[in-house]
Amino acid sequence: MRVIFLLCVCLVHGEHLELDQVVSVPEGWLHEGRVSPLEEVELTFALKQQNVDKLQELLALVSDPDSQHYGKFLTLEEVASLVRPSQLTEKVVQTWLQSHGVTRCHTVLTRDFLQCSMTVQVAETLLSGAEFHRYRRDGQTIVRSSSQYSVHDDVSQHLDFVGGVLRFPPRGKEISKGWTGARHLKSFHLGVTPATLRARYNLTAADVGTAANNSQAVAQFLEQFYHPADLAEFMSLFAREFKHLTEVERVVGTQGGGKAGLEASLDVEYIMSTGANISTWVFTNPGRHESQEPFLQWMLLLSNMSAVPWVHTISYGDDEDSLSTCYMNRINNEFMKAGVRGISMLFASGDSGAGCRHLPKEQNVFRPSFPASSPYVTTVGGTSFKNPFKVTYEVTDYISGGGFSNVFAMPDYQVSAVKAFLKGKQSLPPESYYNASGRAYPDMAALSDNYWVVTNLVPIPWVSGTSASTPVVGGILSLINDQRFVKGLPSLGFLNPRLYKLQGTGLFDVTEGCHLSCLDDKVEGQGFCAAPAWDPVTGWGTPNYPDLLTALGKD
């Protein structure tokens, strides 16, 4: 058996991690025993990149419509020449690995990652103090260390991480909430379909892709797969009124067998029916690594492909506090690498409102999600119809993820908008619950309630969550890219600096409703509430396609 996993523990020059500390095993994981020393594993080493500050500066320049460098994106080869590790870093890491007999390694075009195969015995020698065991839950088998480990300081200064062998993936979250609780009251709603979305966001039958060089993508993890037959059936049922494609152009990775996943079906069907007639890719990964989804493994693919789609939507995330800062910082670097290439990254804001972290013997605090909290992606929240029985204006969907990062500072592009919200007339939760100086999200939103999805050839109603709103926004941005390409303009790239300068132009402002949070006597389950202009529940609001096209379709 060959087990692949990605480690993620910060490495600090001159420091060793504490050894032989017992790692707690989350509930539900069954211990199956020590892994054989001769079993083969694959580790991923994140080598220190050069010029990260310059990368950040370049992203700001090519993403700012007031800059003379706006839209002057880099090729992957140019990105590689900017960030690739120093010769010293490459030599030190490779010499260290080779001294332990590790020679079966491959890298990416940017040379900032190494993936190496070795036996468990060698891995435990490289990572002093590690001891690998096998655990099982819900049919999934993983390998993790039962104790902390260290890497020698001479090597650690050349690595961002050799990360997360200590981390267990949390359970995937169910996205269909229509059958229970408050959402069951809406069971008479006809539901959201492509026609509903086109009516609400003012898309006509003529608003479909025509540019040959346009493309969009979704990324799927957590053993989630779509079935081509489901996509064809969905389009035959719900997309007859406009030109569309019925097949994904390219699958990057391996599609798993068995039943289709509801999440995967939702992503593909709605990006392809909103961004209709546009070439679509699916990035898929048949397994999990140390966190909920293999974010970094997916980014590795992007770092090795010169031609990739212009818009990527991802409907997954994890609690910010469950990931190491070095891991998130490195993922942010990967987002910046994508942004300077003109790629738009959209992430779902999550379905837990402001979230809640219960700290022992302390008061509760809100719990932000990552990558939703990354300053280098566009984060999408969720809304519902005010009147669930017809196409009306939108209000907050109470599950819509939003809030403030506890790790990342508020980026310059959103400071004035967020400060205006914090100084507004609406009531705010106690300041002790959130970090008012952190990156605030979401950036925009779309309907996230009561979708129809076809999965395993069965039409299923009442599917809800920001997993639905994110591919819808992605499809709309792809249509805008399409019109830009027809005019000979570059892609939108990293949208946020331009989005915040629009100050709500081209968007329906959502001003009603609050999202959920901690169930305690101070906030009583209520997080933030929607307000005029930007707010940390629905961002700037939902797309009004003709006006948004007017605002973004030209330079």
Backbone torsions as a table, in degrees:
resi	resn	phi	psi	omega
1	MET	NA	139.6	178.5
2	ARG	-114.1	115.9	-177.9
3	VAL	-102.0	127.6	178.4
4	ILE	-110.3	128.2	175.7
5	PHE	-149.2	159.0	-177.6
6	LEU	-118.6	122.4	-179.0
7	LEU	-79.8	150.4	175.9
8	CYS	-151.3	84.7	171.2
9	VAL	-130.6	132.1	-177.1
10	CYS	-60.5	141.0	176.4
11	LEU	-114.1	121.6	-177.8
12	VAL	-113.8	129.8	-178.5
13	HIS	-58.3	131.9	176.5
14	GLY	83.7	2.4	-179.0
15	GLU	-125.7	146.3	171.1
16	HIS	-109.1	142.3	171.5
17	LEU	-71.5	152.1	179.3
18	GLU	-64.5	130.6	-177.9
19	LEU	-91.1	159.4	171.9
20	ASP	59.0	25.7	173.9
21	GLN	-86.4	128.9	-177.6
22	VAL	-68.8	136.0	179.7
23	VAL	-97.3	128.6	-179.9
24	SER	-75.3	139.4	-179.6
25	VAL	-100.4	121.9	-178.3
26	PRO	-61.5	157.5	-179.4
27	GLU	-60.3	138.8	176.5
28	GLY	102.4	-20.2	179.4
29	TRP	-87.5	125.8	179.9
30	LEU	-99.3	130.5	-179.8
31	HIS	-78.7	126.7	-178.8
32	GLU	-107.4	-3.3	175.6
33	GLY	120.9	172.7	179.7
34	ARG	-68.5	141.5	179.1
35	VAL	-79.5	140.4	179.7
36	SER	-60.1	136.4	-179.8
37	PRO	-59.8	-23.4	-177.3
38	LEU	-93.5	-2.8	178.5
39	GLU	-68.9	142.9	-176.0
40	GLU	-91.8	136.6	176.3
41	VAL	-129.3	168.5	176.3
42	GLU	-128.9	123.2	179.0
43	LEU	-106.8	149.5	176.9
44	THR	-115.1	123.2	-179.3
45	PHE	-106.8	123.6	179.3
46	ALA	-94.4	105.3	-177.3
47	LEU	-79.3	144.3	178.7
48	LYS	-56.0	129.9	178.3
49	GLN	-90.7	155.5	174.4
50	GLN	-98.0	157.9	169.6
51	ASN	58.7	34.7	178.5
52	VAL	-63.6	-37.6	177.4
53	ASP	-62.1	-40.8	178.9
54	LYS	-67.9	-36.8	176.5
55	LEU	-58.7	-43.8	178.9
56	GLN	-63.3	-42.1	178.3
57	GLU	-63.9	-42.1	178.9
58	LEU	-63.7	-40.6	178.7
59	LEU	-60.7	-43.1	178.9
60	ALA	-61.4	-39.7	-177.2
61	LEU	-70.0	-45.8	-176.0
62	VAL	-77.1	-12.0	-178.4
63	SER	-102.9	-9.3	-176.8
64	ASP	-94.7	114.3	-177.8
65	PRO	-63.2	-16.4	177.9
66	ASP	-88.6	-2.5	-179.6
67	SER	-91.1	144.9	176.4
68	GLN	-70.0	-12.5	178.5
69	HIS	-95.6	4.9	-177.0
70	TYR	-56.9	130.1	176.9
71	GLY	77.1	0.9	179.2
72	LYS	-89.7	77.1	-171.2
73	PHE	-78.8	162.4	-179.9
74	LEU	-97.8	154.0	169.8
75	THR	-80.7	165.3	177.0
76	LEU	-60.7	-36.7	179.6
77	GLU	-64.7	-37.8	177.2
78	GLU	-68.9	-37.7	175.4
79	VAL	-62.9	-42.3	-179.3
80	ALA	-61.0	-42.7	-179.4
81	SER	-67.1	-23.3	180.0
82	LEU	-80.7	-46.0	-168.6
83	VAL	-104.4	-9.9	-173.6
84	ARG	-55.9	144.9	-178.0
85	PRO	-58.7	157.5	176.0
86	SER	-66.5	158.7	177.3
87	GLN	-59.9	-34.7	179.0
88	LEU	-65.0	-44.9	179.4
89	THR	-59.8	-48.0	-179.9
90	GLU	-60.8	-41.9	-177.6
91	LYS	-66.6	-44.9	-178.3
92	VAL	-62.1	-47.2	-177.5
93	VAL	-66.7	-45.1	-179.2
94	GLN	-65.8	-38.8	177.4
95	THR	-64.1	-41.4	178.0
96	TRP	-60.1	-46.6	-179.8
97	LEU	-66.5	-45.2	-177.9
98	GLN	-65.3	-30.9	178.5
99	SER	-66.6	-18.2	176.3
100	HIS	-102.9	12.2	177.4
101	GLY	81.9	13.1	-179.2
102	VAL	-89.7	109.1	-177.3
103	THR	-125.6	-14.2	-178.1
104	ARG	-91.3	82.1	-177.6
105	CYS	-126.4	151.5	169.6
106	HIS	-136.5	153.7	-176.3
107	THR	-121.0	-174.6	176.6
108	VAL	-114.8	172.6	-176.4
109	LEU	-59.1	-35.7	-180.0
110	THR	-80.2	-5.8	172.8
111	ARG	60.8	16.7	-178.0
112	ASP	-100.1	6.8	173.1
113	PHE	-135.8	143.3	172.0
114	LEU	-125.7	129.5	173.7
115	GLN	-114.4	122.4	-171.4
116	CYS	-128.3	136.8	175.3
117	SER	-94.4	142.9	-179.5
118	MET	-165.5	170.0	175.8
119	THR	-81.5	162.0	175.8
120	VAL	-59.4	-37.8	179.1
121	GLN	-58.5	-44.1	178.4
122	VAL	-68.3	-40.9	179.8
123	ALA	-60.7	-41.3	179.8
124	GLU	-70.3	-24.4	174.9
125	THR	-75.9	-41.8	177.7
126	LEU	-62.6	-41.5	-175.1
127	LEU	-107.2	83.2	-173.2
128	SER	-56.8	127.0	-179.4
129	GLY	99.7	-15.9	-179.1
130	ALA	-73.2	147.6	177.1
131	GLU	-147.3	110.3	-168.7
132	PHE	-88.6	133.8	178.1
133	HIS	-129.5	159.3	178.2
134	ARG	-104.8	138.7	179.4
135	TYR	-131.7	153.0	-178.1
136	ARG	-134.0	141.3	173.3
137	ARG	-155.2	131.3	176.1
138	ASP	51.1	39.8	178.3
139	GLY	81.7	-2.5	179.8
140	GLN	-100.3	133.6	178.4
141	THR	-112.2	132.8	178.0
142	ILE	-133.5	161.8	175.4
143	VAL	-116.5	130.5	179.9
144	ARG	-141.5	156.5	175.1
145	SER	-84.5	141.6	178.5
146	SER	-89.5	0.8	179.1
147	SER	-148.1	160.2	179.0
148	GLN	-69.1	170.3	-177.9
149	TYR	-149.6	174.9	178.7
150	SER	-140.0	159.6	172.8
151	VAL	-123.2	140.8	-176.1
152	HIS	-57.3	140.5	-175.6
153	ASP	-60.8	-30.0	179.2
154	ASP	-61.8	-27.1	179.9
155	VAL	-95.6	-36.9	-172.4
156	SER	-60.5	-30.2	179.7
157	GLN	-68.6	-11.2	179.6
158	HIS	-106.1	5.7	-179.0
159	LEU	-125.2	138.1	169.8
160	ASP	-75.7	-43.9	174.2
161	PHE	-164.1	158.1	162.2
162	VAL	-124.2	75.0	-149.0
163	GLY	-81.3	-174.6	175.0
164	GLY	13.2	29.5	174.7
165	VAL	-63.5	-15.1	-179.1
166	LEU	-91.7	-9.8	-170.1
167	ARG	-99.7	133.9	176.6
168	PHE	-98.7	135.4	179.5
169	PRO	-69.6	136.0	175.0
170	PRO	-72.2	166.6	177.8
171	ARG	-67.2	148.2	172.2
172	GLY	-66.5	152.0	-177.2
173	LYS	-97.7	135.0	177.6
174	GLU	-68.9	131.8	-176.5
175	ILE	-102.6	-13.8	178.6
176	SER	-93.5	108.2	-175.1
177	LYS	-110.6	8.3	-171.5
178	GLY	-73.1	-13.0	-171.8
179	TRP	-91.6	-12.2	-174.8
180	THR	-132.9	164.9	171.3
181	GLY	60.2	-147.6	-173.5
182	ALA	-60.5	-33.6	-174.9
183	ARG	-69.9	-21.3	178.5
184	HIS	-64.9	-24.7	178.6
185	LEU	-65.6	-18.1	-178.2
186	LYS	-97.3	16.0	-171.7
187	SER	-67.1	-13.1	178.2
188	PHE	-89.6	-6.0	176.1
189	HIS	-61.9	137.3	178.6
190	LEU	-65.9	-19.7	175.3
191	GLY	96.8	164.0	179.6
192	VAL	-93.5	127.2	177.2
193	THR	-129.3	173.3	175.1
194	PRO	-54.1	-36.6	178.7
195	ALA	-65.0	-39.1	177.9
196	THR	-62.1	-46.1	-178.9
197	LEU	-64.0	-41.1	-179.6
198	ARG	-67.0	-35.3	177.7
199	ALA	-68.0	-46.5	-177.3
200	ARG	-67.1	-41.5	-174.0
201	TYR	-98.8	12.6	171.3
202	ASN	61.3	43.0	172.2
203	LEU	-95.9	131.7	177.3
204	THR	-95.8	173.9	177.8
205	ALA	-63.6	-21.9	-179.5
206	ALA	-82.4	-11.5	-177.5
207	ASP	-84.8	79.5	178.1
208	VAL	-137.3	165.0	-177.7
209	GLY	-73.1	146.2	176.8
210	THR	-135.1	-17.4	-174.8
211	ALA	-76.4	132.5	-176.5
212	ALA	-70.5	-26.2	-175.1
213	ASN	-96.7	15.5	-179.0
214	ASN	-95.2	151.4	178.2
215	SER	-164.2	158.1	-179.9
216	GLN	-144.0	165.5	-174.9
217	ALA	-151.3	153.6	167.0
218	VAL	-120.9	154.2	176.4
219	ALA	-118.7	133.7	-175.2
220	GLN	-125.8	133.5	179.6
221	PHE	-137.7	-163.9	178.2
222	LEU	58.7	38.0	-178.9
223	GLU	57.0	33.5	178.4
224	GLN	-100.2	131.0	-179.5
225	PHE	-137.7	150.2	174.3
226	TYR	-101.6	158.0	175.1
227	HIS	-111.0	127.8	178.1
228	PRO	-53.4	-35.8	-179.5
229	ALA	-65.7	-33.9	176.9
230	ASP	-64.8	-41.9	179.7
231	LEU	-62.4	-44.8	179.5
232	ALA	-62.6	-41.9	179.0
233	GLU	-65.7	-41.9	178.8
234	PHE	-59.6	-46.1	-178.6
235	MET	-65.9	-36.4	179.4
236	SER	-67.9	-30.1	-180.0
237	LEU	-83.4	-39.6	-166.1
238	PHE	-121.2	-1.2	-174.2
239	ALA	-128.2	30.9	-176.4
240	ARG	-72.8	-22.1	-171.4
241	GLU	-85.4	-7.0	-178.2
242	PHE	-143.5	156.2	-178.9
243	LYS	-67.4	137.0	-176.0
244	HIS	-154.9	167.2	173.2
245	LEU	-101.0	152.0	-179.6
246	THR	-114.2	2.1	-179.8
247	GLU	-135.0	144.6	171.5
248	VAL	-72.4	136.1	-177.7
249	GLU	-71.9	-40.6	-174.6
250	ARG	-148.7	134.7	171.5
251	VAL	-106.5	120.9	178.3
252	VAL	-102.7	112.2	-173.7
253	GLY	115.4	-162.7	-176.0
254	THR	-118.5	121.9	174.7
255	GLN	-75.0	129.4	178.8
256	GLY	-78.2	165.5	177.2
257	GLY	-88.8	-172.9	177.9
258	GLY	82.8	-160.0	-175.5
259	LYS	-72.0	151.3	174.8
260	ALA	-70.9	150.8	176.9
261	GLY	-91.3	140.9	-179.7
262	LEU	-61.6	-43.0	179.6
263	GLU	-61.1	-47.4	-178.7
264	ALA	-64.0	-42.0	178.4
265	SER	-61.2	-44.7	179.7
266	LEU	-58.6	-49.2	-177.3
267	ASP	-57.6	-51.8	-174.9
268	VAL	-68.1	-44.3	-174.9
269	GLU	-65.9	-35.3	-175.3
270	TYR	-91.2	-26.0	172.2
271	ILE	-71.1	-33.2	-177.2
272	MET	-82.5	-19.4	176.4
273	SER	-93.5	-23.1	174.5
274	THR	-87.5	-54.6	171.5
275	GLY	-83.5	64.4	-169.4
276	ALA	-71.1	145.0	176.5
277	ASN	66.3	22.5	178.4
278	ILE	-111.4	134.0	178.6
279	SER	-53.9	131.3	-175.1
280	THR	-127.4	135.0	174.7
281	TRP	-108.3	155.0	172.0
282	VAL	-123.9	120.4	172.0
283	PHE	-93.8	124.3	-176.4
284	THR	-132.2	152.3	-178.6
285	ASN	-141.3	124.4	-173.0
286	PRO	-77.6	2.0	-179.1
287	GLY	-150.2	169.5	177.5
288	ARG	-99.3	159.5	168.5
289	HIS	-116.1	-141.1	-168.6
290	GLU	-70.0	-20.0	179.2
291	SER	-118.1	-168.4	-171.2
292	GLN	-63.8	-39.8	176.8
293	GLU	-132.7	155.1	179.5
294	PRO	-81.6	66.5	179.3
295	PHE	-52.7	-50.1	-172.5
296	LEU	-69.8	-37.1	177.9
297	GLN	-60.5	-38.4	177.3
298	TRP	-66.7	-41.6	178.6
299	MET	-65.2	-31.1	176.2
300	LEU	-60.4	-39.2	177.2
301	LEU	-60.8	-44.3	-179.5
302	LEU	-64.4	-33.2	180.0
303	SER	-74.3	-2.3	-177.4
304	ASN	-123.2	7.9	-177.6
305	MET	-125.3	119.2	-177.3
306	SER	-72.5	-31.4	-179.8
307	ALA	-118.8	113.8	179.1
308	VAL	-135.5	163.5	179.2
309	PRO	-60.4	158.4	-175.2
310	TRP	-83.8	-25.2	-179.5
311	VAL	-126.5	129.3	177.1
312	HIS	-123.1	131.0	175.8
313	THR	-118.5	135.7	-175.9
314	ILE	-133.5	124.6	-173.9
315	SER	-107.3	42.6	-177.4
316	TYR	-136.6	158.7	177.2
317	GLY	-171.7	177.8	-178.6
318	ASP	-146.3	160.2	177.0
319	ASP	-61.6	131.2	-177.7
320	GLU	-56.8	-39.2	-175.9
321	ASP	-74.2	-9.2	-180.0
322	SER	-91.2	-2.5	-179.0
323	LEU	-116.8	146.8	179.5
324	SER	-73.6	148.3	-178.6
325	THR	-61.7	-39.4	-179.2
326	CYS	-63.6	-37.2	178.7
327	TYR	-64.0	-47.3	-179.7
328	MET	-66.1	-39.7	177.8
329	ASN	-61.0	-41.0	-179.5
330	ARG	-68.2	-39.3	176.3
331	ILE	-62.5	-38.9	175.9
332	ASN	-59.3	-39.3	176.1
333	ASN	-59.6	-38.9	179.1
334	GLU	-67.6	-37.0	175.3
335	PHE	-63.9	-39.6	177.8
336	MET	-65.0	-39.6	176.9
337	LYS	-58.8	-39.9	177.8
338	ALA	-68.7	-42.5	-177.2
339	GLY	-61.9	-40.9	-179.2
340	VAL	-71.9	-12.1	174.5
341	ARG	-90.3	-2.6	179.4
342	GLY	90.4	16.4	-179.2
343	ILE	-93.1	134.2	176.3
344	SER	-96.0	124.9	179.1
345	MET	-108.4	120.0	178.8
346	LEU	-116.4	130.2	177.8
347	PHE	-123.6	142.4	174.0
348	ALA	-65.8	143.0	-177.5
349	SER	-79.1	-12.0	-179.3
350	GLY	103.0	165.6	-173.6
351	ASP	-117.9	27.1	-178.4
352	SER	-119.7	22.6	-179.3
353	GLY	59.8	-132.4	176.5
354	ALA	-77.0	-11.0	-177.0
355	GLY	73.7	171.0	178.0
356	CYS	-153.5	128.5	175.4
357	ARG	-112.5	121.6	-178.7
358	HIS	-93.5	108.0	-178.7
359	LEU	-94.9	131.2	-179.2
360	PRO	-58.0	129.5	175.5
361	LYS	60.5	16.3	176.3
362	GLU	-132.2	168.5	178.2
363	GLN	-73.8	157.7	178.1
364	ASN	-66.9	157.8	172.9
365	VAL	-137.9	157.6	175.9
366	PHE	-68.6	157.7	-171.6
367	ARG	-127.1	95.6	179.7
368	PRO	-68.3	159.1	-177.8
369	SER	-112.2	148.5	175.3
370	PHE	-124.7	139.7	11.0
371	PRO	-83.2	7.1	177.9
372	ALA	-54.1	-33.7	-176.9
373	SER	-86.4	2.5	179.1
374	SER	-68.5	136.2	176.5
375	PRO	-71.6	-6.5	-170.8
376	TYR	-114.0	17.4	173.9
377	VAL	-130.7	162.5	172.9
378	THR	-97.9	121.5	-173.5
379	THR	-103.8	135.2	-171.5
380	VAL	-114.7	123.0	176.2
381	GLY	-94.7	-168.2	-173.8
382	GLY	-132.2	152.9	179.0
383	THR	-135.2	167.9	173.1
384	SER	-129.9	160.4	172.0
385	PHE	-70.6	141.1	175.3
386	LYS	-60.6	-44.8	175.3
387	ASN	-108.3	110.2	-174.1
388	PRO	-70.0	-3.4	-175.7
389	PHE	-101.8	-1.8	176.9
390	LYS	-158.2	169.2	179.8
391	VAL	-76.1	106.5	-178.4
392	THR	-126.9	-168.3	174.9
393	TYR	-73.5	166.7	-172.4
394	GLU	-105.4	151.1	173.6
395	VAL	-127.1	172.8	179.5
396	THR	-60.1	135.9	165.4
397	ASP	-85.5	123.4	-170.4
398	TYR	-60.9	-17.8	178.9
399	ILE	-86.3	-10.6	-172.4
400	SER	-55.1	118.6	-179.1
401	GLY	-68.3	143.7	178.5
402	GLY	-179.8	160.7	179.4
403	GLY	151.4	-145.0	-173.1
404	PHE	-133.9	135.4	179.4
405	SER	-66.9	143.9	171.9
406	ASN	-94.9	-0.5	-175.5
407	VAL	-117.4	-43.7	-171.8
408	PHE	-103.3	134.4	-179.9
409	ALA	-69.2	156.1	178.5
410	MET	-65.6	122.8	180.0
411	PRO	-70.3	152.9	-176.3
412	ASP	-56.7	-35.9	-173.3
413	TYR	-63.1	-19.3	-175.8
414	GLN	-116.3	3.3	-173.6
415	VAL	-58.0	-49.5	-175.5
416	SER	-66.1	-38.9	-179.6
417	ALA	-65.7	-43.7	-177.3
418	VAL	-71.3	-39.5	177.8
419	LYS	-62.1	-38.0	178.0
420	ALA	-62.8	-39.7	177.0
421	PHE	-64.5	-46.7	-176.5
422	LEU	-64.8	-25.2	179.0
423	LYS	-95.0	3.1	-176.1
424	GLY	-72.2	-178.1	-175.1
425	LYS	-83.2	-17.6	-177.0
426	GLN	-69.4	151.4	177.7
427	SER	-74.1	147.8	-179.1
428	LEU	-118.9	153.4	173.4
429	PRO	-64.4	162.3	176.0
430	PRO	-54.6	140.0	-175.8
431	GLU	-60.4	-23.0	-178.5
432	SER	-69.8	-11.6	-177.9
433	TYR	-86.8	-16.0	-174.6
434	TYR	-150.9	163.0	-178.7
435	ASN	-99.7	96.6	-172.8
436	ALA	-66.4	-9.7	179.5
437	SER	-101.7	4.6	-177.6
438	GLY	-88.6	167.8	174.6
439	ARG	-55.0	124.7	-176.8
440	ALA	-101.3	143.6	-179.3
441	TYR	-150.4	161.1	7.3
442	PRO	-82.2	179.2	179.8
443	ASP	-98.8	-31.9	175.7
444	MET	-156.4	-175.1	-174.5
445	ALA	-153.1	176.5	172.5
446	ALA	-161.2	172.2	178.9
447	LEU	-55.7	136.5	-178.2
448	SER	-133.6	18.3	-169.0
449	ASP	-127.9	129.5	169.0
450	ASN	66.9	51.4	178.0
451	TYR	-85.6	150.0	167.4
452	TRP	-92.6	134.3	178.6
453	VAL	-136.2	142.3	172.5
454	VAL	-101.7	121.3	176.8
455	THR	-139.7	134.0	-174.7
456	ASN	54.0	38.4	177.3
457	LEU	66.3	15.6	179.1
458	VAL	-116.6	123.4	173.7
459	PRO	-69.5	125.1	-177.2
460	ILE	-118.4	127.8	179.7
461	PRO	-93.5	172.3	169.0
462	TRP	64.5	31.2	174.9
463	VAL	-85.0	128.6	-171.8
464	SER	-136.8	157.4	176.3
465	GLY	136.7	164.1	176.9
466	THR	-68.2	-9.2	169.2
467	SER	-61.4	-23.2	178.0
468	ALA	-87.7	-43.1	-175.6
469	SER	-68.8	-31.9	-174.0
470	THR	-66.0	-50.1	176.9
471	PRO	-65.1	-25.6	176.3
472	VAL	-65.5	-48.2	176.8
473	VAL	-62.9	-40.0	178.1
474	GLY	-59.2	-42.9	178.4
475	GLY	-63.7	-38.8	178.5
476	ILE	-66.6	-41.8	176.8
477	LEU	-64.9	-33.9	176.2
478	SER	-64.1	-38.4	176.7
479	LEU	-64.2	-38.8	177.5
480	ILE	-67.0	-42.9	173.6
481	ASN	-55.1	-41.6	-178.3
482	ASP	-57.2	-47.3	179.1
483	GLN	-66.3	-34.5	176.9
484	ARG	-66.1	-41.9	-180.0
485	PHE	-64.1	-38.3	178.1
486	VAL	-60.5	-33.7	179.3
487	LYS	-86.1	0.4	-179.3
488	GLY	81.2	17.6	-179.8
489	LEU	-93.4	158.0	177.5
490	PRO	-75.2	171.9	177.2
491	SER	-66.4	168.1	179.0
492	LEU	-69.9	-32.4	-178.7
493	GLY	64.8	-147.5	178.6
494	PHE	-67.6	112.9	-166.9
495	LEU	-79.6	-29.6	-164.7
496	ASN	-55.9	-47.3	-179.8
497	PRO	-55.8	-40.6	178.6
498	ARG	-74.1	-39.5	179.5
499	LEU	-58.2	-45.0	-177.7
500	TYR	-72.0	-27.4	175.8
501	LYS	-72.0	-23.6	176.2
502	LEU	-69.2	-24.4	179.1
503	GLN	52.7	40.4	174.9
504	GLY	97.3	-6.4	177.4
505	THR	-60.5	132.3	179.0
506	GLY	84.8	8.6	-178.3
507	LEU	-131.1	146.8	172.7
508	PHE	-82.0	116.9	-179.8
509	ASP	-71.3	132.7	178.0
510	VAL	-105.8	119.3	-171.7
511	THR	-123.4	3.8	-178.1
512	GLU	-120.4	142.9	170.9
513	GLY	100.8	156.6	179.8
514	CYS	-128.0	160.2	174.9
515	HIS	-106.2	169.8	-173.0
516	LEU	-82.9	164.8	177.5
517	SER	-158.8	-143.0	-175.1
518	CYS	-70.4	135.4	174.6
519	LEU	-89.4	85.0	178.1
520	ASP	-141.5	178.8	-173.3
521	ASP	-78.1	-7.6	179.9
522	LYS	-91.9	-46.8	-178.3
523	VAL	-108.3	-15.4	174.4
524	GLU	52.6	41.6	174.5
525	GLY	84.5	-0.4	-178.3
526	GLN	-105.9	131.6	177.3
527	GLY	-96.4	-118.2	177.5
528	PHE	-94.9	162.1	179.2
529	CYS	-121.9	150.8	178.1
530	ALA	-64.8	153.9	-177.8
531	ALA	-152.5	165.2	175.7
532	PRO	-57.9	144.4	-177.0
533	ALA	68.3	-144.3	-175.3
534	TRP	-75.8	145.0	171.9
535	ASP	-150.1	158.7	-175.9
536	PRO	-84.0	32.5	175.7
537	VAL	-124.5	-45.4	-179.5
538	THR	-126.4	9.2	-178.8
539	GLY	62.2	-134.6	178.9
540	TRP	-82.1	-8.3	179.9
541	GLY	120.1	-162.3	-173.7
542	THR	-111.9	157.4	-170.0
543	PRO	-70.7	135.3	165.1
544	ASN	-110.4	93.0	-163.4
545	TYR	-50.7	-50.1	-177.3
546	PRO	-59.5	-42.2	-179.9
547	ASP	-71.4	-36.8	179.1
548	LEU	-68.8	-36.4	176.2
549	LEU	-63.9	-41.8	177.4
550	THR	-60.6	-40.7	-176.8
551	ALA	-74.2	-36.6	-173.3
552	LEU	-107.5	-10.6	-173.7
553	GLY	-81.3	1.4	178.0
554	LYS	-136.1	162.7	177.5
555	ASP	-98.4	NA	NA
